[in-house]
Every structure is written in C-alpha cells, then in structure tokens.
C-alpha cells in the first residue's frame, strides 16, 4: 500500500507520541518529520538503480547550425544508458535504428582531430565556447560523447537527410531523476513494497533527531527493511542489463564504459 506524505508524517508522529496534525504545516515538528522523510527518500534513491525510474524517451534538438551534432540531455535524466539513432538514408521509407557507441571525450577528440578537413565530407562544427571539432557530413553518427554531462556530441550527420542532428531521430534509454514535493497529498515515487522501508528508516531518524534518543524497535524495523530491499528481485525477469554503449551519470563523472554488463543491484 502506498501512503501520502501526510499519512507517513502522521504515522511517525504517532509513534513519537507527538501532537496530532491534520496537515504537515500544522506544527514545526511535522515539517521537520516531512523533511526527514524527504532526505530519507533521496538517500534510498541513491543506493541502487530502481527499476521504476527507467524510462525511454528522446534527446532534445538544439537545431543550431553552429553546433550541428549537439543534442541536449533532458533535465529529467539522471543517467543515460543507451542512445539509438535512426540512420535512414535519403529515399528510405523505413527507419534504420542502430545503437551509437560511446567514446571517452579524449578519444573522441583525438579521432575527430585526425580527420582531413580538406576532404569534402569533413567539416568543422562548434562544441561550445568557440571550440570546434571536425565531423563527417556524409553519414549518420556512429559514436557519441559528452564533455559536460548536459549535451551529447555525435561524430557526424548525413547532410542529404538532415541539416543538424535531430532529437526526433533518437531513442534514449535512461534513469529518471527522482523528485519530492513537501505537500500533504504528495505520494513518494516508490514501488509499494518499498514504503515500509522508507517509513521505518524515516521513523528511526526522526526518533534520534527529535526525541534525541534511538528507537530500538524502529531501528530493528529499518534494518530488516534495508536487508529486504537489498535482496528485492526485479519485477521484469532478469532486471536491466546494459550493453556496452556507454552511459552518462548526470552531474557526475562518466563511468567506465568498457564493461559489457554492469553488476545488477
């Protein structure tokens, strides 16, 4: 069963023998508990790759003729696992989806700088801040990288099909960034079976911060729930396996892209 934030706060306050509330804004203590629930939620989200946060979408077009092979990563993406690109040719009536391979930024730059700009199928395009790289303009992209975890750069585009790389021609498989709103009716974005873990952990922290003493029962419940969630199986058989196409963690270091499969949580 899922609970609203108000319901979670009321349950915790009841166990703390605190005043009853009809809204989390009724007392400072209720607001403090709500903030503890929020921080506990984000802590839980950071511990593993939650399958309910997986999503399939598209990168965003820049449609900037000075940055022909740049595509923006949506703000809702926390980690980008896979990019497919539609490599249809001029005159094709069907799509030709194919995965782009990831290159580390320094390797991407090295390969781009090795292109002969005297060739008619090679041109230069801006990355950002006036920095330019060489790209091919006679074929769909094959590789991608990111220099800032906000924009994806691909290594070419087919000028007979498009004038710049287009988000509509991408399939992006990623993990969404979790969100939390401190309002009475907000329901944390968690699987039903994870709510006991959230509530037990928040209850344990609240007892320590508000009552200034550990609640041994709450801590025992939190420990049991942590163990249970660490062994929780994926709903979809086998979970998620990530092929070696690279992934970009939002606002973090780009991880090792040479592993064939990441270890499943």
CORBEL-V937150 format. One record per helix or strand of 3 or more residues. SS is the DSSP state (h for helix, s for strand). FROM is the first residue (numbers start at 0). TO is the last residue. If there is no record, write none. Layout:
ss = [SS/SS]
from = [FROM/FROM]
to = [TO/TO]
This chain:
ss = [h/h/h/s/s/s/s/h/s/s/s/s/h/s/h/h]
from = [4/27/50/53/69/76/96/104/121/130/142/150/166/169/191/215]
to = [14/45/52/56/71/85/98/112/127/135/145/153/168/175/209/229]
